[in-house]
Amino acid sequence: MPLMKSILLPALIVLALAGCAPQILNYAPLADEGGARAFSIVGFYGAGNGTLEEARAVLDAEARRLCGSAFTVSREQTIKRGSIGNTELLWIVRCSVKL
């Protein structure tokens, strides 16, 4: 039984913290510009889902994953959703490496 407690408690803590972190809503590829890939990435924050800076860090990680290399954010937009405090964060990113 002590082994189960030592595994269960950390797992519950991770699940609880994951619910408070900014999350990616979706991403979509955009038209190529001169051979460079581009994506729109949307996440959200606020109302128990983390801060703007945390959301930027999550979008940064997702952009690096999608591009597989360096990228630039060509546009950032925040969109307030409803009265409960959720805000969407939209990034348009252009990958640095051409196909």
Phi and psi in radians as a Rosetta constraint file:
Dihedral C 1 N 2 CA 2 C 2 CIRCULARHARMONIC -1.064 0.35
Dihedral N 2 CA 2 C 2 N 3 CIRCULARHARMONIC -0.600 0.35
Dihedral C 2 N 3 CA 3 C 3 CIRCULARHARMONIC -1.104 0.35
Dihedral N 3 CA 3 C 3 N 4 CIRCULARHARMONIC -0.716 0.35
Dihedral C 3 N 4 CA 4 C 4 CIRCULARHARMONIC -1.108 0.35
Dihedral N 4 CA 4 C 4 N 5 CIRCULARHARMONIC -0.718 0.35
Dihedral C 4 N 5 CA 5 C 5 CIRCULARHARMONIC -1.111 0.35
Dihedral N 5 CA 5 C 5 N 6 CIRCULARHARMONIC -0.685 0.35
Dihedral C 5 N 6 CA 6 C 6 CIRCULARHARMONIC -1.224 0.35
Dihedral N 6 CA 6 C 6 N 7 CIRCULARHARMONIC -0.387 0.35
Dihedral C 6 N 7 CA 7 C 7 CIRCULARHARMONIC -1.605 0.35
Dihedral N 7 CA 7 C 7 N 8 CIRCULARHARMONIC -0.689 0.35
Dihedral C 7 N 8 CA 8 C 8 CIRCULARHARMONIC -1.180 0.35
Dihedral N 8 CA 8 C 8 N 9 CIRCULARHARMONIC -0.782 0.35
Dihedral C 8 N 9 CA 9 C 9 CIRCULARHARMONIC -1.080 0.35
Dihedral N 9 CA 9 C 9 N 10 CIRCULARHARMONIC -0.875 0.35
Dihedral C 9 N 10 CA 10 C 10 CIRCULARHARMONIC -1.049 0.35
Dihedral N 10 CA 10 C 10 N 11 CIRCULARHARMONIC -0.639 0.35
Dihedral C 10 N 11 CA 11 C 11 CIRCULARHARMONIC -1.117 0.35
Dihedral N 11 CA 11 C 11 N 12 CIRCULARHARMONIC -0.726 0.35
Dihedral C 11 N 12 CA 12 C 12 CIRCULARHARMONIC -1.149 0.35
Dihedral N 12 CA 12 C 12 N 13 CIRCULARHARMONIC -0.660 0.35
Dihedral C 12 N 13 CA 13 C 13 CIRCULARHARMONIC -1.123 0.35
Dihedral N 13 CA 13 C 13 N 14 CIRCULARHARMONIC -0.768 0.35
Dihedral C 13 N 14 CA 14 C 14 CIRCULARHARMONIC -1.077 0.35
Dihedral N 14 CA 14 C 14 N 15 CIRCULARHARMONIC -0.769 0.35
Dihedral C 14 N 15 CA 15 C 15 CIRCULARHARMONIC -1.094 0.35
Dihedral N 15 CA 15 C 15 N 16 CIRCULARHARMONIC -0.708 0.35
Dihedral C 15 N 16 CA 16 C 16 CIRCULARHARMONIC -1.142 0.35
Dihedral N 16 CA 16 C 16 N 17 CIRCULARHARMONIC -0.756 0.35
Dihedral C 16 N 17 CA 17 C 17 CIRCULARHARMONIC -1.207 0.35
Dihedral N 17 CA 17 C 17 N 18 CIRCULARHARMONIC -0.604 0.35
Dihedral C 17 N 18 CA 18 C 18 CIRCULARHARMONIC -1.108 0.35
Dihedral N 18 CA 18 C 18 N 19 CIRCULARHARMONIC -0.557 0.35
Dihedral C 18 N 19 CA 19 C 19 CIRCULARHARMONIC -1.232 0.35
Dihedral N 19 CA 19 C 19 N 20 CIRCULARHARMONIC -0.280 0.35
Dihedral C 19 N 20 CA 20 C 20 CIRCULARHARMONIC -1.762 0.35
Dihedral N 20 CA 20 C 20 N 21 CIRCULARHARMONIC 0.010 0.35
Dihedral C 20 N 21 CA 21 C 21 CIRCULARHARMONIC -1.633 0.35
Dihedral N 21 CA 21 C 21 N 22 CIRCULARHARMONIC 2.645 0.35
Dihedral C 21 N 22 CA 22 C 22 CIRCULARHARMONIC -1.029 0.35
Dihedral N 22 CA 22 C 22 N 23 CIRCULARHARMONIC 2.616 0.35
Dihedral C 22 N 23 CA 23 C 23 CIRCULARHARMONIC -2.294 0.35
Dihedral N 23 CA 23 C 23 N 24 CIRCULARHARMONIC 2.684 0.35
Dihedral C 23 N 24 CA 24 C 24 CIRCULARHARMONIC -1.460 0.35
Dihedral N 24 CA 24 C 24 N 25 CIRCULARHARMONIC 2.225 0.35
Dihedral C 24 N 25 CA 25 C 25 CIRCULARHARMONIC -1.465 0.35
Dihedral N 25 CA 25 C 25 N 26 CIRCULARHARMONIC -0.864 0.35
Dihedral C 25 N 26 CA 26 C 26 CIRCULARHARMONIC -2.956 0.35
Dihedral N 26 CA 26 C 26 N 27 CIRCULARHARMONIC 2.998 0.35
Dihedral C 26 N 27 CA 27 C 27 CIRCULARHARMONIC -2.525 0.35
Dihedral N 27 CA 27 C 27 N 28 CIRCULARHARMONIC 2.728 0.35
Dihedral C 27 N 28 CA 28 C 28 CIRCULARHARMONIC -2.555 0.35
Dihedral N 28 CA 28 C 28 N 29 CIRCULARHARMONIC 2.400 0.35
Dihedral C 28 N 29 CA 29 C 29 CIRCULARHARMONIC -1.232 0.35
Dihedral N 29 CA 29 C 29 N 30 CIRCULARHARMONIC 2.563 0.35
Dihedral C 29 N 30 CA 30 C 30 CIRCULARHARMONIC -1.963 0.35
Dihedral N 30 CA 30 C 30 N 31 CIRCULARHARMONIC 3.007 0.35
Dihedral C 30 N 31 CA 31 C 31 CIRCULARHARMONIC -1.062 0.35
Dihedral N 31 CA 31 C 31 N 32 CIRCULARHARMONIC 2.458 0.35
Dihedral C 31 N 32 CA 32 C 32 CIRCULARHARMONIC -1.155 0.35
Dihedral N 32 CA 32 C 32 N 33 CIRCULARHARMONIC 2.520 0.35
Dihedral C 32 N 33 CA 33 C 33 CIRCULARHARMONIC -2.118 0.35
Dihedral N 33 CA 33 C 33 N 34 CIRCULARHARMONIC 1.792 0.35
Dihedral C 33 N 34 CA 34 C 34 CIRCULARHARMONIC 1.117 0.35
Dihedral N 34 CA 34 C 34 N 35 CIRCULARHARMONIC 0.551 0.35
Dihedral C 34 N 35 CA 35 C 35 CIRCULARHARMONIC 1.573 0.35
Dihedral N 35 CA 35 C 35 N 36 CIRCULARHARMONIC -0.146 0.35
Dihedral C 35 N 36 CA 36 C 36 CIRCULARHARMONIC -1.562 0.35
Dihedral N 36 CA 36 C 36 N 37 CIRCULARHARMONIC 2.347 0.35
Dihedral C 36 N 37 CA 37 C 37 CIRCULARHARMONIC -1.340 0.35
Dihedral N 37 CA 37 C 37 N 38 CIRCULARHARMONIC 2.660 0.35
Dihedral C 37 N 38 CA 38 C 38 CIRCULARHARMONIC -2.465 0.35
Dihedral N 38 CA 38 C 38 N 39 CIRCULARHARMONIC 2.621 0.35
Dihedral C 38 N 39 CA 39 C 39 CIRCULARHARMONIC -2.443 0.35
Dihedral N 39 CA 39 C 39 N 40 CIRCULARHARMONIC 2.620 0.35
Dihedral C 39 N 40 CA 40 C 40 CIRCULARHARMONIC -1.797 0.35
Dihedral N 40 CA 40 C 40 N 41 CIRCULARHARMONIC 2.356 0.35
Dihedral C 40 N 41 CA 41 C 41 CIRCULARHARMONIC -2.223 0.35
Dihedral N 41 CA 41 C 41 N 42 CIRCULARHARMONIC 2.287 0.35
Dihedral C 41 N 42 CA 42 C 42 CIRCULARHARMONIC -2.136 0.35
Dihedral N 42 CA 42 C 42 N 43 CIRCULARHARMONIC 2.258 0.35
Dihedral C 42 N 43 CA 43 C 43 CIRCULARHARMONIC -2.258 0.35
Dihedral N 43 CA 43 C 43 N 44 CIRCULARHARMONIC -3.131 0.35
Dihedral C 43 N 44 CA 44 C 44 CIRCULARHARMONIC -2.498 0.35
Dihedral N 44 CA 44 C 44 N 45 CIRCULARHARMONIC 2.777 0.35
Dihedral C 44 N 45 CA 45 C 45 CIRCULARHARMONIC -2.637 0.35
Dihedral N 45 CA 45 C 45 N 46 CIRCULARHARMONIC 3.035 0.35
Dihedral C 45 N 46 CA 46 C 46 CIRCULARHARMONIC 1.583 0.35
Dihedral N 46 CA 46 C 46 N 47 CIRCULARHARMONIC 2.928 0.35
Dihedral C 46 N 47 CA 47 C 47 CIRCULARHARMONIC 0.857 0.35
Dihedral N 47 CA 47 C 47 N 48 CIRCULARHARMONIC 0.856 0.35
Dihedral C 47 N 48 CA 48 C 48 CIRCULARHARMONIC 1.518 0.35
Dihedral N 48 CA 48 C 48 N 49 CIRCULARHARMONIC 0.086 0.35
Dihedral C 48 N 49 CA 49 C 49 CIRCULARHARMONIC -1.936 0.35
Dihedral N 49 CA 49 C 49 N 50 CIRCULARHARMONIC 0.503 0.35
Dihedral C 49 N 50 CA 50 C 50 CIRCULARHARMONIC 1.582 0.35
Dihedral N 50 CA 50 C 50 N 51 CIRCULARHARMONIC -3.101 0.35
Dihedral C 50 N 51 CA 51 C 51 CIRCULARHARMONIC -1.799 0.35
Dihedral N 51 CA 51 C 51 N 52 CIRCULARHARMONIC 3.007 0.35
Dihedral C 51 N 52 CA 52 C 52 CIRCULARHARMONIC -1.040 0.35
Dihedral N 52 CA 52 C 52 N 53 CIRCULARHARMONIC -0.770 0.35
Dihedral C 52 N 53 CA 53 C 53 CIRCULARHARMONIC -1.114 0.35
Dihedral N 53 CA 53 C 53 N 54 CIRCULARHARMONIC -0.669 0.35
Dihedral C 53 N 54 CA 54 C 54 CIRCULARHARMONIC -1.156 0.35
Dihedral N 54 CA 54 C 54 N 55 CIRCULARHARMONIC -0.690 0.35
Dihedral C 54 N 55 CA 55 C 55 CIRCULARHARMONIC -1.116 0.35
Dihedral N 55 CA 55 C 55 N 56 CIRCULARHARMONIC -0.706 0.35
Dihedral C 55 N 56 CA 56 C 56 CIRCULARHARMONIC -1.074 0.35
Dihedral N 56 CA 56 C 56 N 57 CIRCULARHARMONIC -0.686 0.35
Dihedral C 56 N 57 CA 57 C 57 CIRCULARHARMONIC -1.134 0.35
Dihedral N 57 CA 57 C 57 N 58 CIRCULARHARMONIC -0.687 0.35
Dihedral C 57 N 58 CA 58 C 58 CIRCULARHARMONIC -1.165 0.35
Dihedral N 58 CA 58 C 58 N 59 CIRCULARHARMONIC -0.770 0.35
Dihedral C 58 N 59 CA 59 C 59 CIRCULARHARMONIC -1.141 0.35
Dihedral N 59 CA 59 C 59 N 60 CIRCULARHARMONIC -0.632 0.35
Dihedral C 59 N 60 CA 60 C 60 CIRCULARHARMONIC -1.058 0.35
Dihedral N 60 CA 60 C 60 N 61 CIRCULARHARMONIC -0.808 0.35
Dihedral C 60 N 61 CA 61 C 61 CIRCULARHARMONIC -1.108 0.35
Dihedral N 61 CA 61 C 61 N 62 CIRCULARHARMONIC -0.712 0.35
Dihedral C 61 N 62 CA 62 C 62 CIRCULARHARMONIC -1.170 0.35
Dihedral N 62 CA 62 C 62 N 63 CIRCULARHARMONIC -0.706 0.35
Dihedral C 62 N 63 CA 63 C 63 CIRCULARHARMONIC -1.119 0.35
Dihedral N 63 CA 63 C 63 N 64 CIRCULARHARMONIC -0.720 0.35
Dihedral C 63 N 64 CA 64 C 64 CIRCULARHARMONIC -1.102 0.35
Dihedral N 64 CA 64 C 64 N 65 CIRCULARHARMONIC -0.675 0.35
Dihedral C 64 N 65 CA 65 C 65 CIRCULARHARMONIC -1.137 0.35
Dihedral N 65 CA 65 C 65 N 66 CIRCULARHARMONIC -0.784 0.35
Dihedral C 65 N 66 CA 66 C 66 CIRCULARHARMONIC -1.192 0.35
Dihedral N 66 CA 66 C 66 N 67 CIRCULARHARMONIC -0.711 0.35
Dihedral C 66 N 67 CA 67 C 67 CIRCULARHARMONIC -1.453 0.35
Dihedral N 67 CA 67 C 67 N 68 CIRCULARHARMONIC -0.483 0.35
Dihedral C 67 N 68 CA 68 C 68 CIRCULARHARMONIC 1.251 0.35
Dihedral N 68 CA 68 C 68 N 69 CIRCULARHARMONIC 0.157 0.35
Dihedral C 68 N 69 CA 69 C 69 CIRCULARHARMONIC -2.915 0.35
Dihedral N 69 CA 69 C 69 N 70 CIRCULARHARMONIC -2.808 0.35
Dihedral C 69 N 70 CA 70 C 70 CIRCULARHARMONIC -1.192 0.35
Dihedral N 70 CA 70 C 70 N 71 CIRCULARHARMONIC 2.787 0.35
Dihedral C 70 N 71 CA 71 C 71 CIRCULARHARMONIC -2.665 0.35
Dihedral N 71 CA 71 C 71 N 72 CIRCULARHARMONIC 2.944 0.35
Dihedral C 71 N 72 CA 72 C 72 CIRCULARHARMONIC -2.200 0.35
Dihedral N 72 CA 72 C 72 N 73 CIRCULARHARMONIC 2.528 0.35
Dihedral C 72 N 73 CA 73 C 73 CIRCULARHARMONIC -1.584 0.35
Dihedral N 73 CA 73 C 73 N 74 CIRCULARHARMONIC 1.949 0.35
Dihedral C 73 N 74 CA 74 C 74 CIRCULARHARMONIC -1.556 0.35
Dihedral N 74 CA 74 C 74 N 75 CIRCULARHARMONIC -0.284 0.35
Dihedral C 74 N 75 CA 75 C 75 CIRCULARHARMONIC -2.736 0.35
Dihedral N 75 CA 75 C 75 N 76 CIRCULARHARMONIC 2.427 0.35
Dihedral C 75 N 76 CA 76 C 76 CIRCULARHARMONIC -2.274 0.35
Dihedral N 76 CA 76 C 76 N 77 CIRCULARHARMONIC 2.317 0.35
Dihedral C 76 N 77 CA 77 C 77 CIRCULARHARMONIC -2.461 0.35
Dihedral N 77 CA 77 C 77 N 78 CIRCULARHARMONIC 2.400 0.35
Dihedral C 77 N 78 CA 78 C 78 CIRCULARHARMONIC -1.882 0.35
Dihedral N 78 CA 78 C 78 N 79 CIRCULARHARMONIC 2.460 0.35
Dihedral C 78 N 79 CA 79 C 79 CIRCULARHARMONIC -2.299 0.35
Dihedral N 79 CA 79 C 79 N 80 CIRCULARHARMONIC 1.986 0.35
Dihedral C 79 N 80 CA 80 C 80 CIRCULARHARMONIC -1.253 0.35
Dihedral N 80 CA 80 C 80 N 81 CIRCULARHARMONIC 2.300 0.35
Dihedral C 80 N 81 CA 81 C 81 CIRCULARHARMONIC -2.110 0.35
Dihedral N 81 CA 81 C 81 N 82 CIRCULARHARMONIC 1.980 0.35
Dihedral C 81 N 82 CA 82 C 82 CIRCULARHARMONIC 1.206 0.35
Dihedral N 82 CA 82 C 82 N 83 CIRCULARHARMONIC -3.035 0.35
Dihedral C 82 N 83 CA 83 C 83 CIRCULARHARMONIC -1.748 0.35
Dihedral N 83 CA 83 C 83 N 84 CIRCULARHARMONIC 0.023 0.35
Dihedral C 83 N 84 CA 84 C 84 CIRCULARHARMONIC -1.568 0.35
Dihedral N 84 CA 84 C 84 N 85 CIRCULARHARMONIC -0.015 0.35
Dihedral C 84 N 85 CA 85 C 85 CIRCULARHARMONIC 1.733 0.35
Dihedral N 85 CA 85 C 85 N 86 CIRCULARHARMONIC 0.031 0.35
Dihedral C 85 N 86 CA 86 C 86 CIRCULARHARMONIC -1.287 0.35
Dihedral N 86 CA 86 C 86 N 87 CIRCULARHARMONIC 2.409 0.35
Dihedral C 86 N 87 CA 87 C 87 CIRCULARHARMONIC -2.279 0.35
Dihedral N 87 CA 87 C 87 N 88 CIRCULARHARMONIC 2.341 0.35
Dihedral C 87 N 88 CA 88 C 88 CIRCULARHARMONIC -1.528 0.35
Dihedral N 88 CA 88 C 88 N 89 CIRCULARHARMONIC 2.505 0.35
Dihedral C 88 N 89 CA 89 C 89 CIRCULARHARMONIC -2.067 0.35
Dihedral N 89 CA 89 C 89 N 90 CIRCULARHARMONIC 2.067 0.35
Dihedral C 89 N 90 CA 90 C 90 CIRCULARHARMONIC -1.868 0.35
Dihedral N 90 CA 90 C 90 N 91 CIRCULARHARMONIC 2.266 0.35
Dihedral C 90 N 91 CA 91 C 91 CIRCULARHARMONIC -2.104 0.35
Dihedral N 91 CA 91 C 91 N 92 CIRCULARHARMONIC 2.385 0.35
Dihedral C 91 N 92 CA 92 C 92 CIRCULARHARMONIC -1.856 0.35
Dihedral N 92 CA 92 C 92 N 93 CIRCULARHARMONIC 2.053 0.35
Dihedral C 92 N 93 CA 93 C 93 CIRCULARHARMONIC -2.038 0.35
Dihedral N 93 CA 93 C 93 N 94 CIRCULARHARMONIC 2.552 0.35
Dihedral C 93 N 94 CA 94 C 94 CIRCULARHARMONIC -2.076 0.35
Dihedral N 94 CA 94 C 94 N 95 CIRCULARHARMONIC 2.175 0.35
Dihedral C 94 N 95 CA 95 C 95 CIRCULARHARMONIC -1.261 0.35
Dihedral N 95 CA 95 C 95 N 96 CIRCULARHARMONIC 2.490 0.35
Dihedral C 95 N 96 CA 96 C 96 CIRCULARHARMONIC -1.345 0.35
Dihedral N 96 CA 96 C 96 N 97 CIRCULARHARMONIC -0.549 0.35
Dihedral C 96 N 97 CA 97 C 97 CIRCULARHARMONIC -1.528 0.35
Dihedral N 97 CA 97 C 97 N 98 CIRCULARHARMONIC 2.229 0.35
Dihedral C 97 N 98 CA 98 C 98 CIRCULARHARMONIC -1.446 0.35
Dihedral N 98 CA 98 C 98 N 99 CIRCULARHARMONIC 2.673 0.35
